[in-house]
Structures are given as C-alpha cells and as structure tokens.
Amino acid sequence: MDLLKDLEWRGILYQQTDEDGLKETLNKEKISLYCGMDPTGDSMHIGHLLPFLTLRRFQNHGHRPIVLVGGATGLIGDPSGKKEERKLQTLEMVQHNVDSLKKQLKTIFDFEGDNGAIMVNNYDWAGSMDIVTFLRDYGKHIGVNYMLAKDTIATRLDTGISFTEFTYTILQGMDFKILYENHQCKLQIGGSDQWGNITTGLELIRKMIPEGEKAFGLTIPLVTKADGTKFGKTESGAVWLDPEKTSPYEFYQFWINTADADVVKYLKFFTFLSREEIEQLEKAVEEEPHLRKAQKALAEEMTRLIHGQVALSQAIKISDALFSGNVQDLSAAEIAQGFKDVPSYDFAGEESLVDLLVAAKISPSKRQAREDISNGAVLVNGEKVTDPTYVLQESDRIEGKFTIVRRGKKKYYLIKY
C-alpha cells in the first residue's frame, strides 16, 4: 500500500504543511526525515512511541530516518504542554539521559543498509554556538509577533514564560535547518504539540536556504483511550521502555489488558502488521472477543519490538504460570518480574506454615490458618499443603530466594529469603 494512504488508514496523519507537495516528493524520490525528543528523563515511555514508529514506517518504505536526541534543547526545556517553567537539568544529567535514550531508540530502527538510520545530538552544533551567532544567524529571521502567535507561547503569557523557553522554538527550528543542509532532510515528524516548532523550522529553511527546495512537516494525533483516561498510565504509573522501570512482563500485561474498544486502533498505531492481518483481528474482536486474539497479537508485537523475543517468551511463560497456578516452573528471575507487586514477607528463620501465614498476614489468626490449610486453600509453590503441622523445607525455596504462597484462587504472596 502507498505509504501516505497506509498512514491515513491507520489514523496516524493529523496535520500536514503541504499534503500534495509531500505526496509528489515521496512519489519522485527517497528522502531523509527526522523526529526528535528531548532527554528530560533516562527512559522513554509508551507515550513517546508513536512518532518514532511512524518514522520507522518511512524507513520500511525505503526512506532514511534521522533520530535526534536533544542534548541542547533538553538543557532549555520545551514549553509545549507546560503551564510553568521546567526545572533546568545539569549537563551531566542530560548526557546520562541522552546515552540511555539512544540505547532504547536503537531497538526501533535499522541502522544498516542504504537507508540505515542516523542518530544525531543537537548539542553537537548548538553547544558550541555563541550567543551573538545565534542571534544574528537565526534570531534575526524569526519575528517576535510570529513567535507570540504560537500556541505553546501564547498559552504561557498569562502565567509567564522566561526568555530561555521563549527561544526554544528557534532552537528546534535551527535543528531542522541544519539537518536539511547537512543530510538533505526534507520532512520533520512530531506529535500534535510540536506543530509550532516544526513550522518554525520550515520558516528558517524558507528564509535561509537560497535554492528554494521545499521541506515539509507532519504531525501525529494524541493517543487517547475510549474511556477518556490517559493512555500509557497504570495504577503504578507510566509504562516505561526501560526494563528496570517496567519489566517486560508488566509491559506485556499492559498491552494484553487493552480494552476491546481500543485494541484495533492500537494495532493500527503501534504494530507493523498488515491491513489484512489487522482486519482479521478486528473481525475476531467482533465475533469471538473472549479469545482476545487481537490483544495477544498486540502484546506480542510490542513486547518483541521493544524487549526482544527472549523477553517476550519469558513474559508469556510468567503469564501462563500465573493463570494455571504452575508457578514452580518459574525461575527466580521470572518470579521477581511476575510477583513484583504482590504482598511480600521477608522470612528469616524456620517457621511452621501456620506461623508464617500469620506473620506474613496471609491469614488473620493461627486458628484461621490451620483451617485454611486443612481445607486445601493454601498452596506452596503451586502445590496444596493440607498438613497444619507442615514446616517449610529448603526444597520449598526456588533457587534459594523465593517461596510463593497462594491462599484461595487468586491471592498470591511472595516469601523472600
């Protein structure tokens, strides 16, 4: 399918500066295009993904993606979507974040071949630029009235905006102009909140590049959920790409728990499945929603993309073990992932199972604990224990680190050693 038609079918196109011009350019040649992000933290979350996955779609059609990490703009702070000034980060903090984000972005793109991705850092050209050069070469071309008309600036005028953040749009515009000159970059992609920054870049290219060759901007819609709640948020917070912040199992679970009302949209937005495959899954949602085929496909595609096949297999194994109760088949590392948020108890010495149930607050009293055990309601590592005098053994410790106690059908507790 034609690239722009595919993006339109997926619902990814929001705004374009010149729809006909971009279509004509893409039909004639393979272009370089870019998307960037500021290193405000040391990990991306899934709310950052859609623009970069869209950039990857262009790469799949033969175009060259340029991935920009804003080492310089990250020191300034984008006023987009903010009601007050960002807290400035140190150069060391920003560099740490840059290094971390680069590793994550490398999982999304192919850096080999004729259209292999290029990764750049705008600190390389902005960091050494003196203030006079910036004001004469760039500030001269962007009028104050032009900047005041930008939504990102206009919405901050009542609450206040510093000159530092006021100049942000020129810095990002400078990125586009420099990438246009050095890498023949003709298109910038960004979220819907980046429209003003993208058009500033086009203004600089128009005024500073004499040959008059055209460049383009394209924005992507804000990802929303059908129930009105914020996409990418869970009770425990954001869903991060860093496996230390959000484990691959938790990442997998986020996607597999997608509501029927959202799953087809997310398949279109986030996966590289074909139109035919997605339409088959859409049919499955309508005809046999209880099988959750679309959710499984979404979870598998996303976990494989970000964390790899090994992590995906591990996430599926943990999910299956928790569903079946066969937790004894899990390794200690898998238990650490799957039982991260269940109640836990640090177990120091040898205790009877009854004493442990009370101490870990699994049962409210010894009487209740004995009753629970006798009734077969207590499982140790997935095996029923019905002897009220049972004392935990060395063999009950999985890799010497954990014992999993279950009371009833779904209440799990993690005993740590």
N, C-alpha and C positions, 0 to 999 in steps of 0.2 A: 504493500500500500504506500502511496505517496506520503512522505514524512509529515507535511503540514496537515493533510487530511487525517492521518492517524492521530496526531496531537489533538485535532479538533474532535474526533470521535471519542477520544479518551477524556475530553473535558479539560485539557491542560492549558489551552490558549485562553488568556484573559484580555490582555491589551497588546496591540502591535503598533509600532510607529508608522509603518508603511507596509501593509499586508501584501499589496500587489508587487511592490518592489522587492520584498523579501522572497516572494514566490518565484519571481522571474530570476533573481540571483541564484537561488538554490537549484533551479532547473538548468542553469547555464554552467555552474561551477561548484567545486567543493570548497568550502570556506573554513576559516578558523573562527571560533566563537568562544565566549568566556562566561563564566559565572564565578562569583567570589563570595567569601564570607570573612567576617572579622573574627579574630581569635579572642572572643570575650570569655571563653572557658576552654578547658582542656579536653572537651568531648562534644561532638555533635549529638543532638537528639533527633528523633524521627521527624520532628517538625522542620528540620533543615533539609530533609532528603529530596523533596520533590524537584526543586530547581536543578540539583546535580544529576538526578536520574533522567531529567529531561535533556540535560547536556549529553548524557550517555546515549540517549536515543539518537541524537545527531551524529555521534561517533559511529553508532551502528549503521548509519546510512552513508558513511564514508567521509564525514567532516571531522576536522581536528578540534578537540576540546582543549581549552586553556583553563586550568583550575587555579584561581587566585586566592591566596590566603593573605589577608590584610594586616601584615605586620605593622604598617604605618597607620592605616585608618583605625586599627584596633587601639592604637595609643590615643586617638582623638575621641572616638565614640559617635556612632550614628544616631542622630536624634529621631529617626523613624520609629514611630510607635511608642515613644517615651514621653512621659509628662514632666520629667525633670532630668537634670544632668546626670550622666553616668559617672560612676566613680572611676577616676583615671587609674590605669594599671601601670606598673613599672615595666621597663624594657625587658627585664628578666622574666617577669610573669608572662608577658606577651610572647616572648620567644619560646618559653616552655609550651604554651598553648599552640603556637604555630607548629612545633615539632609533633605534638600529639595529633593535631588535626590532619597533618599531612599523611600520617600512617593510616588514618581512617579513610581518607579520600582515595588512597591508593587501592582500596578494596573495590571501589566502584568503577574505575576506569582501566582501560588497556593502555599501557604506556609503551607498547612495542608497535612496530609496523609503520607503514607510510603515514597513517593518520593517528599515530600514538599521541596520547595526551601529554601536554606540557604543564608543569606546575611552576607557578611564579609567586613571588612575595613582593608586594608593592613597597616594602621598606627598602628594597634594593635600589629604587630610583627616588623615592621620596625622602628616605632617611638622610641622605647626604645633600639634599637641596637646601640652599639658604633662603631665608625669608624674602630677600629682595628679588631673587629669581622667580620664586613662586608668585609674588605679587605682580611683577612685570610681565612674566610669560603666560600666566594663567588667570590671575585675578582680574587683569585688565579686560579680559574677554567676557566676563560674566557680570552683568549689571545687578545692583542691589535690588532693584524692583523685580527683576527676573527671579531672584532668589526668594524674595518675600512672598512671591506668588506660589511657591512650593508648599504643598500641604504640610510636609514634615516640619517646615519652619513656621508657617502661618499659625499652626495649632499650638506652637510654643510661645508665641509673642506675649500672650497674657500672663503666663506663668514665668516667662523669662528663658532666654537662651544665651549662652556665652558665645563670644566670637569664635572660640575653639570649635564648638559644634556647628556654628553657623557656616564655617568654611568646609565642613565635611563633604558637602555635595560637590564642591570644586575638586577636592582631593580624589573622590571616586571618579569624577568626570575625567580627571587627569589620567587615571588608570586606563580608561577606555581609549583615550587619545594615544597614549604611549603604546598600548598593545596593538592598536590599529597601525601605527608606524612601524613597529618592530616585528610584528607577527602577522600583519595583514588581517587583523581581527575585525570582522565586519558585523558581528552581532553580539549583544550582551543579553543574557537571560537573568532574570531575578524574580523574586516574589513580588506580589502586587504592591507591597510597601516600598519597593525600590524604583518605581516608575519615575519619580522626580530625579533621583540620582542618575538613572540611565539617560534621561533626556538631557541632563547637564553634560554628560559625556558626548552626546551627539552634537550639542551646541558647540563644544570645544572643537570637535572634529570639523564641523562645518566652517568654523571661523579660522582654524589654524592649519588645515590641510589644503594646499592650493589646488590639487588636481580635481577636486570636486567629486571624487568617487563616494558613493553612498554607503552609510553604515545604518544599522537597524537595532531596534530594541524590542524585546518581547517579555511580557510578564506572565506569571502563573498565578492561578487563583489561590486564595487562602483555603487550606484544607479544613473542612468542618465535619461535624458528626450530625447525623439525622436528628438526634435528640437534643441538639443545641449545646451539649457540653463540649469542652475544649478537646480537640484531637491531640493524641500523644501524651495525655496525662492519665495517671492511675492514682489510686489512693496513696501509694508510696511516692508519687512524684513523677517526674519526666521519665520517658523511656529512652535511655542513652544508648549510643553505639558502643561505648566503652564497656567491655565485658566485666570489668571490675565494678562498674556502677549499676549496670543492668545485665545480669547473667544471660547467656544465650537461651537458657530455659525460660527465664522471665520474658525475654524478648519474643520467643516463640509463643508463649502463652498470651501475650498482648494481642498478637495478630489472630490467633486461633479463637479468641473470645470476641472478635469483631461481630457486631450485630448484623443480622440479615439485611437490614436497611442500608448498611454502609459497605458491605463486602464487595459488591460488584464495582462500585466506584473506586475503592482502594485497589482492586485488581487492575483496573484501567490506569490509575495514577502511578502505582508503585512497582508493578511487575512488568516483565518483558514478554509475558505470554501473548500469543497472537489473538487477533479479534475472534477467530473461530473458537479457540480454546476458552476465552472468556465468555463468549456467548453460550457455550455448552455448560459452563459452570453457572451462569445466570439461570439457565433452564433448570439446573439441579436445585438451585435455591428455591425456585418456584414450585417444583414438583416433589422434591424429597429433602426439605430443609433439615430434617432430623439427622441426615447423614453428614451434614456440614462439610461437603466436598469443597466448596468454594473457600471456606475458612482454612481448611487444611492446606489447600493449594497456596493460598496467600501466605500462611505462616511458613510453609516450606520454602517458597521462593525468596521471601525476605530474609529468613534466617540463614539460608545458604549464601545469599548475596553478601551479607554483612559479616557473618561469622564463619562461613565455610561449611563443607559437607560433614566434617567430623563433628563440629559443634551441633549441627542440625540433627545428626543421628543420635547424639547424646541427649538432646532436648526431647526428641521423640521417645527415647528409651525411658527417660525420667517420667514423662507424661503417662506412658503406658504402665509403668510400675505403680504410680500413684493411683491410676484408675483401677488396676487389677488388685492392688494390695501386695504385689510380689516385690516388696522393697528390698528383700535380702539379695536380689540380683544386682543392686546398685553398688557402685564403688563409693569410697568416702568422698571423692571429688564431686561425684554426681549428687550425693546426699547433701553436700554443702550448698549446691545450687538449688535443688528441688525443695529443700526444707529451710531455706534462708529466712522465711518469715513466720515459721510456726513457733509456738512457745517452746522454750528450751530450758534445760536444767543442767548445771554443772555438777557432775557426780564424782565425789572424791573417793569414797571407800566402798566396801562391800555392804550392801543392804538387802533385805528381803524385798521382793517385788511389792509387797503391801506397803512397807515403809517408803519405798521410792515413789509409789503412786501418791502418797500423802505429801511427802516432802516436795515433789515437783508440782503439786497442786493439780494433779490429774484426777484424783478422787478427793472428795471433801473430808473423808474420815477413814480410819482403818476398817471400820465396820462396812462402809460402802465399798472400800477397796476389795475386801475379801469377797463381798457379794458380787462385785463386777467380775472378779477372776473366776469364781465358781460358776457364774452364768455364761462364761465364754466370751465376755465383752472386751477382754484385754488381749491384745496381740503384741508380741515382742518380735520385731523384725519380720512381721507378716505371719508369724506362727501363733496360734492360740495357746495360751497358758491357762490351765484350769486348776492348778495346784496352788492354794493360798499360801503354802509354806515355801514357794519357789524363791530361790536366791539367784540373782543374776550371775552368770558364769563369764569367764574370759571369752568363751566362744560366742557370747552374745554381743561382743564388741566388733563392729565392722571395721576392719583394718586398725583395730585398737583405738578408734576415735569416737565412734557413734553407736548408740542403740536407738532404734526407732520404736516407740511405744504408741499403739493406737488404742483408743477407747471408743467403742461403738463403731459406726460405719465410716465416719469421716474425720474424727478428731485425732490429729497426729501431734506427737510431742517428740522433741529431739533431745536425747540424753547425750551430753558431751563428757568426754574424759580428758 
